[in-house]
Amino acid sequence: MKTVVSIEEWKKRFQAVGLDEEAMQKWHRLFEEENPSGHQSFLEWLGASPEEIAVIRRM
């Protein structure tokens, strides 16, 4: 098993189970609201740059 999954791979998995862009945004907002430090760690695990993380977390 890979230790890192790219953001694009993760998005493809979301799409494969039927999530559209709006649902993915909702998922991120919920994650950020309920567990901001976990969201930060998850985005780092996905290999997002600090700049990408800042943008995603502001959404």
PDB file with SEQRES, HELIX, SHEET and CRYST1 records, atoms N, CA, C and O in Angstrom:
SEQRES   1 A   59  MET LYS THR VAL VAL SER ILE GLU GLU TRP LYS LYS ARG          
SEQRES   2 A   59  PHE GLN ALA VAL GLY LEU ASP GLU GLU ALA MET GLN LYS          
SEQRES   3 A   59  TRP HIS ARG LEU PHE GLU GLU GLU ASN PRO SER GLY HIS          
SEQRES   4 A   59  GLN SER PHE LEU GLU TRP LEU GLY ALA SER PRO GLU GLU          
SEQRES   5 A   59  ILE ALA VAL ILE ARG ARG MET                                  
HELIX    1 AA1 ILE A    7  ALA A   16  1                                  10    
HELIX    2 AA2 GLU A   21  GLU A   34  1                                  14    
HELIX    3 AA3 PRO A   36  TRP A   45  1                                  10    
HELIX    4 AA4 PRO A   50  ARG A   58  1                                   9    
CRYST1    1.000    1.000    1.000  90.00  90.00  90.00 P 1           1          
ATOM      1  N   MET A   1       0.839  -1.184   0.000  1.00  0.00           N  
ATOM      2  CA  MET A   1       0.000   0.000   0.000  1.00  0.00           C  
ATOM      3  C   MET A   1       0.880   1.242   0.000  1.00  0.00           C  
ATOM      4  O   MET A   1       1.891   1.302   0.700  1.00  0.00           O  
ATOM      5  N   LYS A   2       0.489   2.217  -0.783  1.00  0.00           N  
ATOM      6  CA  LYS A   2       1.227   3.472  -0.825  1.00  0.00           C  
ATOM      7  C   LYS A   2       1.036   4.226   0.484  1.00  0.00           C  
ATOM      8  O   LYS A   2      -0.036   4.188   1.087  1.00  0.00           O  
ATOM      9  N   THR A   3       2.080   4.903   0.909  1.00  0.00           N  
ATOM     10  CA  THR A   3       1.970   5.685   2.137  1.00  0.00           C  
ATOM     11  C   THR A   3       1.402   7.071   1.865  1.00  0.00           C  
ATOM     12  O   THR A   3       0.964   7.757   2.788  1.00  0.00           O  
ATOM     13  N   VAL A   4       1.409   7.482   0.608  1.00  0.00           N  
ATOM     14  CA  VAL A   4       0.865   8.791   0.247  1.00  0.00           C  
ATOM     15  C   VAL A   4      -0.093   8.609  -0.921  1.00  0.00           C  
ATOM     16  O   VAL A   4       0.196   7.882  -1.871  1.00  0.00           O  
ATOM     17  N   VAL A   5      -1.211   9.264  -0.838  1.00  0.00           N  
ATOM     18  CA  VAL A   5      -2.196   9.277  -1.915  1.00  0.00           C  
ATOM     19  C   VAL A   5      -2.305  10.722  -2.359  1.00  0.00           C  
ATOM     20  O   VAL A   5      -2.458  11.618  -1.528  1.00  0.00           O  
ATOM     21  N   SER A   6      -2.230  10.958  -3.649  1.00  0.00           N  
ATOM     22  CA  SER A   6      -2.290  12.343  -4.135  1.00  0.00           C  
ATOM     23  C   SER A   6      -3.699  12.909  -3.990  1.00  0.00           C  
ATOM     24  O   SER A   6      -4.674  12.173  -3.839  1.00  0.00           O  
ATOM     25  N   ILE A   7      -3.775  14.210  -4.040  1.00  0.00           N  
ATOM     26  CA  ILE A   7      -5.068  14.884  -3.981  1.00  0.00           C  
ATOM     27  C   ILE A   7      -5.931  14.434  -5.156  1.00  0.00           C  
ATOM     28  O   ILE A   7      -7.129  14.197  -4.993  1.00  0.00           O  
ATOM     29  N   GLU A   8      -5.333  14.316  -6.329  1.00  0.00           N  
ATOM     30  CA  GLU A   8      -6.092  13.890  -7.505  1.00  0.00           C  
ATOM     31  C   GLU A   8      -6.630  12.471  -7.340  1.00  0.00           C  
ATOM     32  O   GLU A   8      -7.767  12.196  -7.724  1.00  0.00           O  
ATOM     33  N   GLU A   9      -5.828  11.566  -6.774  1.00  0.00           N  
ATOM     34  CA  GLU A   9      -6.308  10.204  -6.522  1.00  0.00           C  
ATOM     35  C   GLU A   9      -7.484  10.223  -5.549  1.00  0.00           C  
ATOM     36  O   GLU A   9      -8.470   9.510  -5.735  1.00  0.00           O  
ATOM     37  N   TRP A  10      -7.367  11.041  -4.520  1.00  0.00           N  
ATOM     38  CA  TRP A  10      -8.429  11.127  -3.519  1.00  0.00           C  
ATOM     39  C   TRP A  10      -9.715  11.659  -4.153  1.00  0.00           C  
ATOM     40  O   TRP A  10     -10.801  11.139  -3.896  1.00  0.00           O  
ATOM     41  N   LYS A  11      -9.584  12.705  -4.987  1.00  0.00           N  
ATOM     42  CA  LYS A  11     -10.753  13.265  -5.661  1.00  0.00           C  
ATOM     43  C   LYS A  11     -11.405  12.229  -6.575  1.00  0.00           C  
ATOM     44  O   LYS A  11     -12.631  12.150  -6.647  1.00  0.00           O  
ATOM     45  N   LYS A  12     -10.592  11.435  -7.273  1.00  0.00           N  
ATOM     46  CA  LYS A  12     -11.142  10.395  -8.153  1.00  0.00           C  
ATOM     47  C   LYS A  12     -11.921   9.364  -7.344  1.00  0.00           C  
ATOM     48  O   LYS A  12     -12.949   8.866  -7.802  1.00  0.00           O  
ATOM     49  N   ARG A  13     -11.445   9.045  -6.159  1.00  0.00           N  
ATOM     50  CA  ARG A  13     -12.179   8.110  -5.298  1.00  0.00           C  
ATOM     51  C   ARG A  13     -13.521   8.710  -4.864  1.00  0.00           C  
ATOM     52  O   ARG A  13     -14.547   8.029  -4.872  1.00  0.00           O  
ATOM     53  N   PHE A  14     -13.500   9.979  -4.488  1.00  0.00           N  
ATOM     54  CA  PHE A  14     -14.744  10.658  -4.125  1.00  0.00           C  
ATOM     55  C   PHE A  14     -15.721  10.624  -5.299  1.00  0.00           C  
ATOM     56  O   PHE A  14     -16.901  10.323  -5.126  1.00  0.00           O  
ATOM     57  N   GLN A  15     -15.223  10.932  -6.482  1.00  0.00           N  
ATOM     58  CA  GLN A  15     -16.079  10.948  -7.657  1.00  0.00           C  
ATOM     59  C   GLN A  15     -16.607   9.551  -7.976  1.00  0.00           C  
ATOM     60  O   GLN A  15     -17.750   9.403  -8.407  1.00  0.00           O  
ATOM     61  N   ALA A  16     -15.786   8.533  -7.766  1.00  0.00           N  
ATOM     62  CA  ALA A  16     -16.192   7.155  -8.050  1.00  0.00           C  
ATOM     63  C   ALA A  16     -17.355   6.700  -7.169  1.00  0.00           C  
ATOM     64  O   ALA A  16     -18.135   5.831  -7.559  1.00  0.00           O  
ATOM     65  N   VAL A  17     -17.465   7.290  -5.986  1.00  0.00           N  
ATOM     66  CA  VAL A  17     -18.583   6.924  -5.099  1.00  0.00           C  
ATOM     67  C   VAL A  17     -19.752   7.899  -5.229  1.00  0.00           C  
ATOM     68  O   VAL A  17     -20.716   7.837  -4.466  1.00  0.00           O  
ATOM     69  N   GLY A  18     -19.649   8.802  -6.212  1.00  0.00           N  
ATOM     70  CA  GLY A  18     -20.780   9.657  -6.524  1.00  0.00           C  
ATOM     71  C   GLY A  18     -20.732  11.068  -5.975  1.00  0.00           C  
ATOM     72  O   GLY A  18     -21.710  11.804  -6.114  1.00  0.00           O  
ATOM     73  N   LEU A  19     -19.622  11.480  -5.350  1.00  0.00           N  
ATOM     74  CA  LEU A  19     -19.550  12.847  -4.838  1.00  0.00           C  
ATOM     75  C   LEU A  19     -19.208  13.805  -5.973  1.00  0.00           C  
ATOM     76  O   LEU A  19     -18.275  13.569  -6.740  1.00  0.00           O  
ATOM     77  N   ASP A  20     -19.978  14.889  -6.070  1.00  0.00           N  
ATOM     78  CA  ASP A  20     -19.653  15.931  -7.020  1.00  0.00           C  
ATOM     79  C   ASP A  20     -18.822  17.001  -6.307  1.00  0.00           C  
ATOM     80  O   ASP A  20     -18.519  16.877  -5.120  1.00  0.00           O  
ATOM     81  N   GLU A  21     -18.469  18.028  -7.029  1.00  0.00           N  
ATOM     82  CA  GLU A  21     -17.616  19.080  -6.455  1.00  0.00           C  
ATOM     83  C   GLU A  21     -18.250  19.709  -5.219  1.00  0.00           C  
ATOM     84  O   GLU A  21     -17.565  19.970  -4.230  1.00  0.00           O  
ATOM     85  N   GLU A  22     -19.556  19.950  -5.277  1.00  0.00           N  
ATOM     86  CA  GLU A  22     -20.258  20.546  -4.137  1.00  0.00           C  
ATOM     87  C   GLU A  22     -20.172  19.651  -2.899  1.00  0.00           C  
ATOM     88  O   GLU A  22     -19.936  20.141  -1.795  1.00  0.00           O  
ATOM     89  N   ALA A  23     -20.360  18.360  -3.075  1.00  0.00           N  
ATOM     90  CA  ALA A  23     -20.287  17.414  -1.954  1.00  0.00           C  
ATOM     91  C   ALA A  23     -18.873  17.334  -1.395  1.00  0.00           C  
ATOM     92  O   ALA A  23     -18.689  17.224  -0.182  1.00  0.00           O  
ATOM     93  N   MET A  24     -17.870  17.389  -2.273  1.00  0.00           N  
ATOM     94  CA  MET A  24     -16.479  17.360  -1.799  1.00  0.00           C  
ATOM     95  C   MET A  24     -16.160  18.609  -0.985  1.00  0.00           C  
ATOM     96  O   MET A  24     -15.454  18.533   0.021  1.00  0.00           O  
ATOM     97  N   GLN A  25     -16.681  19.765  -1.420  1.00  0.00           N  
ATOM     98  CA  GLN A  25     -16.478  21.004  -0.672  1.00  0.00           C  
ATOM     99  C   GLN A  25     -17.141  20.906   0.703  1.00  0.00           C  
ATOM    100  O   GLN A  25     -16.572  21.329   1.710  1.00  0.00           O  
ATOM    101  N   LYS A  26     -18.338  20.348   0.731  1.00  0.00           N  
ATOM    102  CA  LYS A  26     -19.052  20.169   1.997  1.00  0.00           C  
ATOM    103  C   LYS A  26     -18.259  19.262   2.938  1.00  0.00           C  
ATOM    104  O   LYS A  26     -18.153  19.537   4.133  1.00  0.00           O  
ATOM    105  N   TRP A  27     -17.705  18.185   2.391  1.00  0.00           N  
ATOM    106  CA  TRP A  27     -16.888  17.258   3.183  1.00  0.00           C  
ATOM    107  C   TRP A  27     -15.702  18.000   3.814  1.00  0.00           C  
ATOM    108  O   TRP A  27     -15.422  17.841   5.002  1.00  0.00           O  
ATOM    109  N   HIS A  28     -15.011  18.813   3.003  1.00  0.00           N  
ATOM    110  CA  HIS A  28     -13.864  19.575   3.523  1.00  0.00           C  
ATOM    111  C   HIS A  28     -14.291  20.569   4.597  1.00  0.00           C  
ATOM    112  O   HIS A  28     -13.619  20.702   5.620  1.00  0.00           O  
ATOM    113  N   ARG A  29     -15.400  21.267   4.373  1.00  0.00           N  
ATOM    114  CA  ARG A  29     -15.863  22.237   5.376  1.00  0.00           C  
ATOM    115  C   ARG A  29     -16.192  21.544   6.691  1.00  0.00           C  
ATOM    116  O   ARG A  29     -15.844  22.038   7.764  1.00  0.00           O  
ATOM    117  N   LEU A  30     -16.859  20.408   6.606  1.00  0.00           N  
ATOM    118  CA  LEU A  30     -17.204  19.657   7.805  1.00  0.00           C  
ATOM    119  C   LEU A  30     -15.950  19.174   8.523  1.00  0.00           C  
ATOM    120  O   LEU A  30     -15.853  19.289   9.745  1.00  0.00           O  
ATOM    121  N   PHE A  31     -14.999  18.638   7.782  1.00  0.00           N  
ATOM    122  CA  PHE A  31     -13.739  18.173   8.365  1.00  0.00           C  
ATOM    123  C   PHE A  31     -13.036  19.334   9.074  1.00  0.00           C  
ATOM    124  O   PHE A  31     -12.570  19.189  10.204  1.00  0.00           O  
ATOM    125  N   GLU A  32     -12.966  20.474   8.407  1.00  0.00           N  
ATOM    126  CA  GLU A  32     -12.297  21.651   8.979  1.00  0.00           C  
ATOM    127  C   GLU A  32     -12.999  22.123  10.244  1.00  0.00           C  
ATOM    128  O   GLU A  32     -12.343  22.462  11.228  1.00  0.00           O  
ATOM    129  N   GLU A  33     -14.324  22.147  10.225  1.00  0.00           N  
ATOM    130  CA  GLU A  33     -15.078  22.619  11.395  1.00  0.00           C  
ATOM    131  C   GLU A  33     -14.942  21.657  12.574  1.00  0.00           C  
ATOM    132  O   GLU A  33     -14.775  22.092  13.713  1.00  0.00           O  
ATOM    133  N   GLU A  34     -15.011  20.360  12.305  1.00  0.00           N  
ATOM    134  CA  GLU A  34     -15.021  19.377  13.387  1.00  0.00           C  
ATOM    135  C   GLU A  34     -13.641  18.986  13.894  1.00  0.00           C  
ATOM    136  O   GLU A  34     -13.489  18.623  15.061  1.00  0.00           O  
ATOM    137  N   ASN A  35     -12.630  19.057  13.025  1.00  0.00           N  
ATOM    138  CA  ASN A  35     -11.300  18.613  13.422  1.00  0.00           C  
ATOM    139  C   ASN A  35     -10.231  19.348  12.610  1.00  0.00           C  
ATOM    140  O   ASN A  35      -9.610  18.751  11.730  1.00  0.00           O  
ATOM    141  N   PRO A  36     -10.010  20.634  12.892  1.00  0.00           N  
ATOM    142  CA  PRO A  36      -9.062  21.406  12.098  1.00  0.00           C  
ATOM    143  C   PRO A  36      -7.648  20.828  12.084  1.00  0.00           C  
ATOM    144  O   PRO A  36      -6.998  20.826  11.039  1.00  0.00           O  
ATOM    145  N   SER A  37      -7.167  20.342  13.215  1.00  0.00           N  
ATOM    146  CA  SER A  37      -5.805  19.798  13.221  1.00  0.00           C  
ATOM    147  C   SER A  37      -5.740  18.487  12.444  1.00  0.00           C  
ATOM    148  O   SER A  37      -4.734  18.201  11.794  1.00  0.00           O  
ATOM    149  N   GLY A  38      -6.802  17.692  12.506  1.00  0.00           N  
ATOM    150  CA  GLY A  38      -6.854  16.466  11.717  1.00  0.00           C  
ATOM    151  C   GLY A  38      -6.918  16.766  10.229  1.00  0.00           C  
ATOM    152  O   GLY A  38      -6.308  16.065   9.421  1.00  0.00           O  
ATOM    153  N   HIS A  39      -7.652  17.802   9.869  1.00  0.00           N  
ATOM    154  CA  HIS A  39      -7.740  18.216   8.468  1.00  0.00           C  
ATOM    155  C   HIS A  39      -6.367  18.646   7.976  1.00  0.00           C  
ATOM    156  O   HIS A  39      -5.946  18.271   6.882  1.00  0.00           O  
ATOM    157  N   GLN A  40      -5.675  19.429   8.781  1.00  0.00           N  
ATOM    158  CA  GLN A  40      -4.318  19.867   8.433  1.00  0.00           C  
ATOM    159  C   GLN A  40      -3.418  18.651   8.212  1.00  0.00           C  
ATOM    160  O   GLN A  40      -2.708  18.581   7.209  1.00  0.00           O  
ATOM    161  N   SER A  41      -3.443  17.706   9.132  1.00  0.00           N  
ATOM    162  CA  SER A  41      -2.614  16.504   9.013  1.00  0.00           C  
ATOM    163  C   SER A  41      -2.973  15.703   7.767  1.00  0.00           C  
ATOM    164  O   SER A  41      -2.089  15.206   7.070  1.00  0.00           O  
ATOM    165  N   PHE A  42      -4.265  15.578   7.488  1.00  0.00           N  
ATOM    166  CA  PHE A  42      -4.720  14.845   6.314  1.00  0.00           C  
ATOM    167  C   PHE A  42      -4.198  15.489   5.037  1.00  0.00           C  
ATOM    168  O   PHE A  42      -3.704  14.795   4.148  1.00  0.00           O  
ATOM    169  N   LEU A  43      -4.302  16.806   4.942  1.00  0.00           N  
ATOM    170  CA  LEU A  43      -3.826  17.511   3.749  1.00  0.00           C  
ATOM    171  C   LEU A  43      -2.313  17.378   3.598  1.00  0.00           C  
ATOM    172  O   LEU A  43      -1.811  17.254   2.481  1.00  0.00           O  
ATOM    173  N   GLU A  44      -1.595  17.401   4.699  1.00  0.00           N  
ATOM    174  CA  GLU A  44      -0.148  17.186   4.647  1.00  0.00           C  
ATOM    175  C   GLU A  44       0.149  15.774   4.157  1.00  0.00           C  
ATOM    176  O   GLU A  44       1.043  15.574   3.335  1.00  0.00           O  
ATOM    177  N   TRP A  45      -0.606  14.785   4.666  1.00  0.00           N  
ATOM    178  CA  TRP A  45      -0.425  13.400   4.255  1.00  0.00           C  
ATOM    179  C   TRP A  45      -0.657  13.235   2.756  1.00  0.00           C  
ATOM    180  O   TRP A  45       0.002  12.426   2.102  1.00  0.00           O  
ATOM    181  N   LEU A  46      -1.608  14.014   2.214  1.00  0.00           N  
ATOM    182  CA  LEU A  46      -1.877  13.973   0.783  1.00  0.00           C  
ATOM    183  C   LEU A  46      -0.768  14.629  -0.035  1.00  0.00           C  
ATOM    184  O   LEU A  46      -0.763  14.539  -1.263  1.00  0.00           O  
ATOM    185  N   GLY A  47       0.165  15.285   0.640  1.00  0.00           N  
ATOM    186  CA  GLY A  47       1.283  15.905  -0.062  1.00  0.00           C  
ATOM    187  C   GLY A  47       1.010  17.310  -0.542  1.00  0.00           C  
ATOM    188  O   GLY A  47       1.743  17.829  -1.383  1.00  0.00           O  
ATOM    189  N   ALA A  48      -0.033  17.936  -0.024  1.00  0.00           N  
ATOM    190  CA  ALA A  48      -0.346  19.313  -0.419  1.00  0.00           C  
ATOM    191  C   ALA A  48       0.724  20.251   0.116  1.00  0.00           C  
ATOM    192  O   ALA A  48       1.244  20.060   1.216  1.00  0.00           O  
ATOM    193  N   SER A  49       1.038  21.249  -0.664  1.00  0.00           N  
ATOM    194  CA  SER A  49       2.011  22.253  -0.239  1.00  0.00           C  
ATOM    195  C   SER A  49       1.371  23.143   0.815  1.00  0.00           C  
ATOM    196  O   SER A  49       0.146  23.191   0.926  1.00  0.00           O  
ATOM    197  N   PRO A  50       2.185  23.845   1.587  1.00  0.00           N  
ATOM    198  CA  PRO A  50       1.613  24.778   2.572  1.00  0.00           C  
ATOM    199  C   PRO A  50       0.663  25.794   1.930  1.00  0.00           C  
ATOM    200  O   PRO A  50      -0.345  26.171   2.528  1.00  0.00           O  
ATOM    201  N   GLU A  51       0.987  26.233   0.719  1.00  0.00           N  
ATOM    202  CA  GLU A  51       0.129  27.188   0.026  1.00  0.00           C  
ATOM    203  C   GLU A  51      -1.210  26.549  -0.350  1.00  0.00           C  
ATOM    204  O   GLU A  51      -2.264  27.160  -0.177  1.00  0.00           O  
ATOM    205  N   GLU A  52      -1.160  25.314  -0.868  1.00  0.00           N  
ATOM    206  CA  GLU A  52      -2.393  24.606  -1.226  1.00  0.00           C  
ATOM    207  C   GLU A  52      -3.253  24.368   0.018  1.00  0.00           C  
ATOM    208  O   GLU A  52      -4.474  24.524  -0.020  1.00  0.00           O  
ATOM    209  N   ILE A  53      -2.610  23.993   1.103  1.00  0.00           N  
ATOM    210  CA  ILE A  53      -3.337  23.743   2.349  1.00  0.00           C  
ATOM    211  C   ILE A  53      -4.048  25.006   2.813  1.00  0.00           C  
ATOM    212  O   ILE A  53      -5.209  24.955   3.219  1.00  0.00           O  
ATOM    213  N   ALA A  54      -3.357  26.131   2.754  1.00  0.00           N  
ATOM    214  CA  ALA A  54      -3.959  27.396   3.181  1.00  0.00           C  
ATOM    215  C   ALA A  54      -5.198  27.713   2.338  1.00  0.00           C  
ATOM    216  O   ALA A  54      -6.215  28.150   2.879  1.00  0.00           O  
ATOM    217  N   VAL A  55      -5.124  27.500   1.033  1.00  0.00           N  
ATOM    218  CA  VAL A  55      -6.260  27.763   0.158  1.00  0.00           C  
ATOM    219  C   VAL A  55      -7.420  26.821   0.489  1.00  0.00           C  
ATOM    220  O   VAL A  55      -8.561  27.261   0.626  1.00  0.00           O  
ATOM    221  N   ILE A  56      -7.132  25.558   0.613  1.00  0.00           N  
ATOM    222  CA  ILE A  56      -8.176  24.562   0.893  1.00  0.00           C  
ATOM    223  C   ILE A  56      -8.846  24.853   2.231  1.00  0.00           C  
ATOM    224  O   ILE A  56     -10.070  24.779   2.339  1.00  0.00           O  
ATOM    225  N   ARG A  57      -8.061  25.180   3.242  1.00  0.00           N  
ATOM    226  CA  ARG A  57      -8.631  25.403   4.562  1.00  0.00           C  
ATOM    227  C   ARG A  57      -9.442  26.689   4.650  1.00  0.00           C  
ATOM    228  O   ARG A  57     -10.291  26.823   5.531  1.00  0.00           O  
ATOM    229  N   ARG A  58      -9.192  27.644   3.743  1.00  0.00           N  
ATOM    230  CA  ARG A  58      -9.981  28.879   3.726  1.00  0.00           C  
ATOM    231  C   ARG A  58     -11.316  28.702   3.035  1.00  0.00           C  
ATOM    232  O   ARG A  58     -12.212  29.526   3.218  1.00  0.00           O  
ATOM    233  N   MET A  59     -11.476  27.649   2.246  1.00  0.00           N  
ATOM    234  CA  MET A  59     -12.708  27.470   1.462  1.00  0.00           C  
ATOM    235  C   MET A  59     -13.912  27.359   2.344  1.00  0.00           C  
ATOM    236  O   MET A  59     -15.028  27.205   1.849  1.00  0.00           O  
TER     237      MET A  59                                                      
END                                                                             
